[in-house]
Amino acid sequence: MRGKRTSCAGSGRGVREANEARGKGRSVEESVRLTAWVRGRVQGVGFRWWTRARALELGLAGWARNTDDGRVEVVAEGPREACVKLLELLRGCDTPGRVDGVVERWSEVRGGLGGFRER
């Protein structure tokens, strides 16, 4: 059962990241690696399954796993625009459970990922 939310954790930083990429002359379609740590009530509520479904819809490869401290760690690789969209969804109001915050890290693609798995 999902709790009632009075506000969402979305901050628009993912959109700013994409806009900054355009301003620096980088292609928004370049492949990137997004690592996101999602905190809140995100374990035991279908959050990893939901994340996997959204990532596959966006054509991303990677995984989502529960961490010992109660967060969910998400790693996704693919086009920057798709990763930005996934980040927006992770911060949005329609996730299972409750998202209190998302910390992100952007890096170069490492490869070796096939599909998107729950770990």
Beta strands, then each sheet from edge to edge (+ up, - down):
strand 1: 31-41
strand 2: 61-66
strand 3: 72-79
strand 4: 98-107
strand 5: 116-118
sheet 1: 4+ 1- 3+ 2- 5-
end
